[in-house]
């Protein structure tokens, strides 16, 4: 009798779902596979709540991170180098020290994150680098400048890998790509906000015995500290502690993560070796290295580039002219992220977005017209920023197996972030005011990035053809990216 009653309930439930589907006329959208309508609606509701409550806070932290690492470019044209008596070489060393400690702190920071709760560690990192940014407003010489920059890199380095690790406890791996794209939209917006803030804060002038450029670091550092403290009260530590989710929603969120997780996968050095020797990760890492070389130099030196064009009447006006290129890039980054996600393609899209930046650098490297050169900064920003979400998620999309994916992700970031050393020495006073040689170097890097991406697309296409021909049949059911059913994303 119990079995008959249970069977009758299942039939009633199925009938109800069918009636709802008939009424809406949208069978494909109202159910996923065999999941009932209620489950699908619950999944959407849980995702929406997590997106609304988590992503704005994390994007704000990332926004602060980029503002506080690039505001040195705003301060440079307002008197930082002159007042600290820095040479071009000393200024570049300060930039390099930041990237060295930034890279070195990524892995240790994630290890600490496992010991301390994310709710404490991520806000703590933000608050600490906010105070360190404020300290930059009080440095008096090269030694103190380098020391504070080193500590700043150490604090900021743990944020991005920490946020990705944190989100992996709320979202499935296939849902992280778009969320990472949102972070880098915040990165492009940081340039716009940074320029506006620098212009306003420098207007304070020489007050309290401090030059105007110092207030850029002091006020922005205090704002970052405040946001870090605020995030402690807003970020949940886990699904279980998320007060915005009901008990039923928490249970569903836990079940979603358990479905696709590889909790029984044992650590294997073979998987690590497979990640290190993977052709795709080296191609994507080298392409990302070249792309970040352009991004870092753009963020650090755009105020200097515009100021030297004499397109603006003074350094304060030059700060305002840095805003529009970033604003346009932010809009395009969102559009490209959504397009890439819907079409499920990464490299092919970058083959079209990167040439936008290549054209921009190609023209600015030979043009002598200030207005034309300024116009090219729009293309430079748009092409580079719109490409980042694609390349960040591409490697992850084509790696399956927890330990291989962890290896390839760490390797890609480690190689790519080394470009900060290169970017620090490209735009020197010797190349001013037009910086034609400097622009040409970035042009070469972006062309190399495009070539690496093209090779990677053909390599992924070859793997898919080999799988279709049966060359990987020995890995059927393996569950990693060698399985014939696992199609490489182009």
VENDA-V276598 format. One record per pair of residues at least 24 apart in sequence whose C-alpha atoms are under 10 Angstrom apart, sorted by the first residue. I is the first residue (numbers start at 1). J is the second residue. If there is no record, write none. Layout:
i: {I/I}
j: {J/J}
This chain:
i: {13/39/42/42/42/42/43/43/43/43/45/45/46/46/46/46/46/46/46/46/46/47/47/47/47/47/49/49/49/50/50/50/50/50/50/50/50/51/51/51/53/53/53/53/53/54/54/54/54/54/54/55/55/55/55/55/55/56/56/56/57/57/57/57/57/57/58/58/58/58/58/58/58/58/58/58/58/58/58/59/59/59/59/59/59/59/59/59/59/60/60/60/60/60/60/60/60/61/61/61/61/61/61/61/61/61/61/61/61/61/62/62/62/62/62/62/62/62/62/62/62/62/63/63/63/63/63/63/63/63/63/63/63/63/64/64/64/64/64/64/64/64/64/64/64/64/64/64/64/64/65/65/65/65/65/65/65/65/65/65/65/65/65/66/66/66/66/66/66/66/66/66/66/67/67/67/67/67/67/67/67/67/67/67/67/67/67/67/67/68/68/68/68/68/68/68/68/68/68/68/68/68/68/69/69/69/69/69/69/69/69/69/69/69/69/70/70/70/70/70/70/70/70/70/70/70/70/71/71/71/71/71/71/71/71/71/71/71/71/71/71/72/72/72/72/72/72/72/72/72/72/73/73/73/73/73/73/73/73/73/73/73/73/74/74/74/74/74/74/74/74/74/74/74/74/74/74/74/74/74/74/74/74/75/75/75/75/75/75/75/75/75/75/75/75/75/75/76/76/76/76/76/76/77/77/77/77/77/77/77/77/77/77/77/77/78/78/78/78/78/78/78/78/78/78/78/78/78/79/79/79/79/79/80/80/80/80/80/80/80/81/81/83/83/83/83/83/84/84/84/84/84/84/85/85/85/86/86/86/87/87/87/88/88/88/88/88/88/89/89/89/89/90/90/90/90/91/91/91/91/91/91/92/92/92/92/92/92/92/92/92/93/93/93/93/93/93/93/94/94/94/94/94/94/94/94/94/94/95/95/95/95/95/95/95/95/95/95/95/96/96/96/96/96/96/96/96/96/96/96/96/97/97/97/97/97/97/97/97/97/97/97/97/98/98/98/98/98/98/98/98/98/98/98/98/98/98/99/99/99/99/99/99/99/99/99/99/99/99/99/100/100/100/100/100/100/100/100/101/101/101/101/101/101/101/101/101/102/102/102/102/102/102/102/102/102/102/102/102/102/102/103/103/103/103/103/103/103/103/103/103/103/103/104/104/104/104/104/105/105/105/105/105/105/105/106/106/106/106/106/106/106/106/106/106/106/106/106/107/107/107/107/107/107/108/108/109/109/109/109/109/109/109/109/110/110/110/110/110/110/110/110/110/110/111/111/112/112/113/113/113/113/114/114/114/117/117/117/117/118/118/118/118/118/118/118/118/118/119/119/119/119/119/119/119/119/119/120/120/120/120/120/120/120/120/121/121/121/121/122/122/122/122/122/122/122/122/122/122/122/122/122/123/123/123/123/123/123/123/123/123/123/123/123/123/124/124/124/124/124/124/125/125/125/125/125/125/125/125/125/126/126/126/126/126/126/126/126/126/126/126/126/127/127/127/127/127/127/127/127/127/127/127/127/127/128/128/128/128/128/128/128/129/129/129/129/129/129/129/129/129/130/130/130/130/130/130/130/130/130/130/130/130/130/130/131/131/131/131/131/131/131/131/131/132/132/132/132/132/133/133/133/133/133/133/133/133/133/134/134/134/134/134/134/134/134/134/134/134/134/135/135/135/135/136/136/136/136/136/136/137/137/137/137/137/137/137/137/137/137/137/138/138/138/138/138/138/139/161/161/161/166/166/167/168/169/169/169/169/169/169/170/170/170/170/170/170/171/171/171/171/172/172/172/172/172/172/172/173/173/173/173/173/174/174/174/174/175/176/176/176/177/177/177/177/177/177/177/177/177/177/177/177/178/178/178/178/178/178/178/178/179/179/179/180/180/180/180/180/180/181/181/181/181/181/181/181/181/181/181/181/181/181/181/182/182/182/182/182/182/183/184/184/184/184/184/184/184/184/184/184/185/185/185/185/185/185/185/185/185/185/185/185/185/186/186/186/187/187/187/187/187/188/188/188/188/188/188/188/188/188/188/188/188/188/188/188/188/189/189/189/189/189/189/189/189/189/190/190/190/190/190/191/191/191/191/191/191/191/191/191/191/191/191/191/191/192/192/192/192/192/192/192/192/192/192/192/192/193/193/193/193/193/194/194/194/194/194/194/194/195/195/195/195/195/195/195/195/195/195/195/195/196/196/196/196/196/196/196/197/197/198/198/198/199/199/199/199/199/199/200/200/200/202/202/202/203/261/261/262/262/262/262/263/265/265/265/266/266/267/267/267/268/268/269/269/270/270/271/271/271/271/271/271/271/272/272/272/272/272/272/272/273/273/273/273/274/274/274/274/274/275/275/275/275/275/275/275/275/275/275/275/276/276/276/276/276/276/277/278/278/278/279/279/279/280/280/280/280/280/280/280/280/280/280/280/280/281/281/281/281/281/281/281/281/281/281/281/281/282/282/282/282/282/282/282/283/283/283/283/283/283/283/283/283/283/283/284/284/284/284/284/284/284/284/284/284/284/284/284/284/285/285/285/285/285/285/285/285/285/285/285/285/285/285/285/286/286/286/286/286/286/286/286/286/287/287/287/287/287/287/287/287/287/287/287/287/287/287/287/288/288/288/288/288/288/288/288/288/288/288/288/288/288/288/288/289/289/289/289/289/289/289/289/289/289/289/289/289/289/290/290/290/290/290/290/290/290/290/290/290/290/290/290/290/290/291/291/291/291/291/291/291/291/291/291/291/291/291/291/291/291/292/292/292/292/292/292/292/292/292/292/292/292/292/292/293/293/293/293/293/293/293/293/293/293/293/293/293/293/294/294/294/294/294/294/294/294/294/294/294/294/294/294/294/294/294/294/295/295/295/295/295/295/295/295/295/296/296/296/296/296/296/296/297/297/297/297/297/297/297/297/297/297/297/298/298/298/298/298/298/298/298/299/299/299/300/300/300/301/301/301/301/301/302/302/302/304/304/304/304/304/305/305/305/305/305/305/305/305/306/306/306/306/306/306/307/308/308/308/308/308/309/309/309/309/309/309/309/309/309/309/310/310/310/311/311/311/311/311/312/321/322/322/322/324/324/324/325/325/325/325/325/325/325/325/325/326/326/326/326/326/326/327/327/327/328/328/328/328/329/329/329/329/329/329/329/329/329/330/330/330/330/331/331/332/332/332/332/332/332/333/333/333/333/333/333/333/333/333/333/334/334/334/335/336/336/336/336/336/336/337/337/337/337/337/340/340/341/341/341/344/344/344/344/345/345/345/345/345/345/345/346/346/346/346/346/346/346/346/346/346/346/346/346/347/347/347/347/347/347/347/347/347/347/347/347/347/347/347/347/348/348/348/348/348/348/348/348/349/349/349/349/349/350/350/350/350/350/350/350/350/350/350/350/350/351/351/351/351/351/351/351/352/352/352/353/353/353/353/353/353/353/353/353/354/354/354/354/354/354/354/354/354/354/354/354/354/354/355/355/355/355/355/355/355/356/356/356/356/356/356/357/357/357/357/357/357/357/357/357/357/357/358/358/358/358/358/358/358/358/358/358/359/359/360/360/361/361/361/361/361/361/361/361/361/362/362/362/362/362/362/363/363/363/363/364/364/364/364/364/364/365/365/365/365/365/365/365/365/365/365/366/366/366/366/366/366/367/367/368/368/369/370/373/380/383/384/391/394/394/394/395/395/397/397/397/397/397/398/398/398/398/398/398/398/398/399/399/399/399/399/400/400/400/400/400/400/401/401/401/401/401/402/404/404/405/405/453/454/456/457/457/457/458/459/459/460/460/460/460/461/461/461/461/462/463/463/464/464/464}
j: {37/252/248/249/252/253/249/252/253/256/245/249/170/244/245/246/248/249/250/252/253/170/171/175/249/253/244/245/249/167/170/171/239/242/244/245/253/170/171/179/234/235/236/242/244/167/170/231/234/235/236/167/179/180/182/183/235/182/183/186/227/228/230/231/234/235/122/123/159/160/163/164/167/179/182/183/186/231/235/163/179/180/181/182/183/184/185/186/187/183/186/187/190/224/227/228/231/122/123/125/126/159/160/163/183/186/224/227/228/231/126/156/159/160/163/182/183/184/185/186/187/190/183/184/185/186/187/188/189/190/191/193/194/224/126/129/130/156/186/187/190/193/194/220/221/223/224/225/227/228/126/129/130/152/155/156/157/159/160/186/187/190/224/156/184/186/187/188/189/190/191/194/299/186/187/188/189/190/191/192/193/194/195/197/217/220/221/224/299/129/130/132/133/134/152/156/190/194/216/217/220/221/224/95/98/99/129/133/149/152/153/156/296/299/300/95/190/191/194/195/296/297/298/299/300/301/302/133/190/191/194/195/197/198/213/216/217/220/299/300/303/133/136/198/213/216/217/299/300/301/303/194/195/198/297/298/299/300/301/302/303/304/319/191/194/195/197/198/199/202/213/216/299/300/301/302/303/304/315/316/318/319/322/137/198/199/202/212/213/214/215/216/217/303/304/315/319/213/300/301/303/304/315/213/301/303/304/305/307/308/314/315/316/318/319/198/199/202/211/212/213/214/303/304/314/315/316/319/211/212/213/214/315/137/139/140/211/212/213/214/141/142/139/140/141/211/213/139/140/141/142/144/145/140/141/142/141/142/145/142/428/429/424/425/427/428/429/430/424/425/428/429/142/143/145/146/142/145/146/424/425/428/146/421/422/423/424/425/426/427/428/142/145/146/149/421/424/425/142/143/144/145/146/147/148/149/150/424/145/146/149/150/153/300/420/421/423/424/425/146/149/150/153/418/419/420/421/422/423/424/425/146/147/148/149/150/151/152/153/154/420/421/424/146/147/148/149/150/151/152/153/154/155/156/157/420/421/149/150/152/153/154/156/157/417/418/419/420/421/424/150/153/154/157/417/418/420/421/149/150/151/152/153/154/155/156/157/149/150/151/152/153/154/155/156/157/158/159/417/418/420/153/154/156/157/158/413/414/415/416/417/418/420/153/154/157/158/414/153/154/155/156/157/158/159/153/154/155/156/157/158/159/160/161/162/410/413/414/157/158/161/162/410/414/157/158/154/155/156/157/158/159/161/162/157/158/159/160/161/162/163/164/165/166/158/162/158/162/158/162/165/166/162/165/166/166/236/237/238/162/163/165/166/232/235/236/237/238/166/231/232/233/234/235/236/237/238/228/229/231/232/233/235/236/237/158/159/162/232/155/156/158/159/160/162/163/166/228/229/231/232/235/159/224/225/226/227/228/229/230/231/232/233/234/235/155/225/228/229/231/232/152/154/155/156/157/158/159/225/228/155/156/158/159/221/224/225/226/227/228/229/231/155/221/222/223/224/225/226/227/228/229/230/231/232/152/155/156/221/224/225/228/153/154/155/156/221/222/224/225/228/155/156/217/218/219/220/221/222/223/224/225/226/227/228/217/218/220/221/222/223/224/225/226/217/218/221/222/225/216/217/218/219/220/221/222/224/225/214/215/216/217/218/219/220/221/222/223/224/225/214/217/218/221/214/215/216/217/218/221/210/211/212/213/214/215/216/217/218/219/221/210/211/214/215/217/218/214/409/410/413/237/238/238/257/237/238/239/253/254/257/238/239/253/254/256/257/253/254/256/257/253/256/257/258/259/260/261/257/260/261/396/397/260/393/396/397/341/393/396/397/337/338/340/341/389/390/391/392/393/394/396/397/334/337/338/340/341/389/390/393/337/389/393/337/388/389/390/392/393/333/334/336/337/338/341/385/386/387/388/389/390/392/393/330/333/334/337/338/389/389/330/333/334/337/385/386/387/388/389/392/326/327/329/330/331/332/333/334/337/385/386/388/389/330/333/334/299/326/329/330/385/295/299/323/325/326/327/328/329/330/331/333/381/382/384/385/386/323/324/325/326/327/328/329/330/331/299/323/326/327/330/298/299/300/302/303/319/322/323/324/325/326/327/329/330/319/320/321/322/323/324/325/326/327/328/329/330/320/322/323/326/327/220/299/319/320/322/323/326/302/303/316/317/318/319/320/321/322/323/324/326/316/317/319/320/321/322/323/319/320/316/319/320/315/316/317/318/319/320/316/319/320/315/316/319/316/401/402/401/402/403/479/402/401/402/403/402/403/402/403/404/403/404/403/404/403/404/401/402/403/404/405/406/407/402/403/404/405/406/407/408/403/404/407/408/403/404/405/407/408/399/401/403/404/405/406/407/408/409/410/411/404/407/408/410/411/412/408/399/404/408/456/459/460/394/395/398/399/408/452/453/455/456/457/459/460/394/395/396/398/399/405/407/408/409/411/412/456/395/408/411/412/415/452/456/395/412/449/451/452/453/454/455/456/457/459/347/391/392/394/395/408/412/415/416/449/452/453/455/456/391/392/395/408/409/411/412/413/414/415/416/417/449/452/453/412/415/416/419/445/448/449/452/453/391/412/415/416/445/446/447/448/449/450/451/452/453/454/456/387/388/391/392/412/413/415/416/417/419/445/446/449/450/452/453/412/413/414/415/416/417/418/419/420/422/445/446/448/449/416/417/418/419/422/423/442/443/444/445/446/447/448/449/450/452/354/383/384/385/387/388/391/416/419/442/445/446/447/448/449/450/384/385/388/416/417/418/419/420/422/423/442/445/446/449/416/417/418/419/420/421/422/423/424/426/441/442/445/446/357/361/380/381/384/385/419/420/422/423/426/439/441/442/443/444/445/446/380/381/384/385/388/419/420/423/442/417/419/420/421/422/423/424/419/420/422/423/424/425/426/427/438/439/442/377/380/381/384/423/427/439/442/326/381/423/423/424/427/423/424/426/427/428/377/381/427/427/428/429/432/433/373/374/377/427/432/433/434/435/370/373/374/377/433/434/433/370/432/433/434/435/368/369/370/371/373/374/432/433/434/435/370/371/433/369/370/371/373/374/370/374/374/377/378/377/378/381/374/375/376/377/378/379/380/381/382/377/378/380/381/382/385/378/381/382/378/379/381/382/378/379/380/381/382/383/384/385/386/381/382/385/386/382/386/381/382/383/385/386/387/381/382/383/384/385/386/387/388/389/390/385/386/389/386/385/386/387/388/389/390/386/387/388/389/390/389/390/389/390/393/394/397/489/490/390/394/397/457/488/489/490/387/389/390/391/392/393/394/395/397/453/457/489/490/387/390/391/394/395/450/452/453/454/455/456/457/458/460/489/490/390/453/454/456/457/458/489/490/386/387/390/391/490/383/384/386/387/388/389/390/391/449/450/453/454/387/449/450/451/453/454/457/383/387/450/379/382/383/384/385/386/387/388/450/379/380/382/383/384/385/386/387/388/446/447/449/450/453/379/380/383/384/446/447/450/380/381/382/383/384/386/381/382/383/384/385/386/387/442/443/446/447/383/384/440/442/443/444/445/446/447/450/383/443/439/443/436/438/439/440/441/442/443/444/446/436/439/440/442/443/444/436/439/440/443/434/435/436/439/440/443/434/435/436/437/438/439/440/441/442/443/434/435/436/437/439/440/434/436/434/436/434/434/434/443/446/446/453/488/489/490/488/489/481/487/488/489/490/460/480/481/486/487/488/489/490/480/481/482/486/488/479/480/481/482/483/486/478/479/480/481/482/480/480/481/480/481/490/490/490/488/489/490/490/488/490/487/488/489/490/487/488/489/490/488/487/488/488/489/490}
